[in-house]
Structures are given as C-alpha cells and as structure tokens.
C-alpha cells in the first residue's frame, strides 16, 4: 500500500488549502482501490470546521469538489494541543464513495480545502492522506 501525504499535521486558525499533490502518474484507477483520510486531531470548544476534497486537471483553475465533512464542538484537547490527541476523529472515503476522483488521469492533482473555520479565535489541528 502506498500512502501519499496530502496535508501533514498542521494547526490552522483560518481557512486555506493544502499543497496540490500529483495523482496522475503510473496509477491504473481501474486496478486499485483507494482511501482518502482526514484526521481531526483537535478542535476548540464552540468552533466548527469544514473540509472539502478537490481535484483538478488544470492546476485548480476549475477544481471539482469531492466529498466534504463538517466537525463541530471540541475534539480532543482542543485545536491548540501540540502533543496529545485523545479522541481524534478520522473520516475516510473509499473508491466507491468518490468514484469521480481523477486518480491516474493525465495532469490530475488533489488537495484538501479547509473551507470554513468558525468560532471565537478558532484552532483546528488535522492531517490528511491518500492510500492506494
């Protein structure tokens, strides 16, 4: 199994996107299953965060939104914790959940968009990856 880091562990205080990861080379989408994973390690009490997977074949000029999730309320020790992550929440999608992902298509790229982060001085700590 190959694991491709989409977003290394980070703590965010606002919206933003991960770096784009190439998902085009040498992958036969018909022959492999894949799993996309978002792991929310911490989120401050009274806050909420929304994440959306996006893929593209034109450097995100016209990204196509994939699965999304929203998380509300405190997760673990809160979003500012840097050492321990009790009760982390993991979300995952398999090929049958996201059949339109252009894995293996020429020029395809994938990223994770932290599209919403609300609350008073919000913090969220998370990471994401692709396995195939």
N, C-alpha and C positions, 0 to 999 in steps of 0.2 A: 504494500500500500504506500502511496506517495502522499505526503502532506505538504501543502503549499500555504504558507502564512499569508493571509490577506491583511490582517491588522495585528501587529504584535501588541502585547499588553500595554494599554495606554489609559490615562485618566484624562477625560475631556471635561471642559467647562462650557462648551458651546458646540454648535453643530459643525459638521465637516465630513470630508470623505477620506477614505484610506487611499494609499497609493494604488494606481492601477497595476494589476498583475496580468501578464500574458497567459492566456489559456488556450492558445491556438496550436502550438507546436506538438506534433507527434502523438496526439491523443485521438484515438478512434472512439468517438462518442457512442457508437453503436455497440462497442465491445465492452465498455466499462460502466460500472455504476459509480456514482459519486455521492458525497455527503458534504453539504455546506454547514458550518457550525459557527454560531455566535455564542460566546460565553460571557454573560454579565456577571462580573466578579463583585461589584459593589455599586450601589446607587443610594444617594442621600434620601433620608425620610422626606416626604412631601414633594418629591420630584418625580418626573416621568421622562422616559427616553424612548424614541422610535428609531428603528433601523430598517433600511431597505437595501437589498442586494440590487446591483445594477450591472448590466453587461453592455458591451458595445462592439462594433466592428469599425467605428470611425473616430476613435480617440475621444469618445464621450461627447461628440457634437450632438448626437441624438441617442442618449442612453435609453435602454429599455429596462424598466423597473421589474424586478422579480419579487420574490416573497418578502414580506415585511413583518415586523413584530413591534409591539409596544410593551414597555415594562413600567409599572407604577409602584411607588412606595419603596421603603427601604429594602435593600438587598444586602445581605451580609453585614459588615461593619460600616456600611456607607461607602460612597464613591471616592472618598479621600484616603481610604485604607491602602497601605502600600505593602503590607507584609502578610496578613492573613485574610483569607477569603472564605469564611464559613457560609454555607448555604448559597453558593454561586448557582446561577440559573443557566442551564445550557439549552439552546434551541438548535434543532437540526432539520435539514431538508435533504431528502434523497432525490434521485433522478426522477422518480415518478411524481414528486411534489413540484418539481421545477423542470418540466420537460423542454421548455423553450431555451434553457441556458445554452449558449453557443460554444460550449466546450469543444475544442478541436476544430472550430471554424477559422479560416484564414483571417488574421488581424483581430481575433477576439480578445477582449480584455474584460476583467471582472474587478469590481470594487464594492466596498461597503459604505453606505451613506448613513451617517448619524444625522437623520433629517429633522429631529426635534429633541430638544432638551429643555425642560421647563422646571420651574420651581425657584425658590429663593436661594441664590448662589449655588446652583446645581453642580454636582460632580457625578460622573459615571466612569467606572473602570471596566474595561471589556477587552476582549480579543476575539479574533475570527480566523477561520482557516477553511481550506478545501481539501478533502481527501478523495483519492480515486485509486 
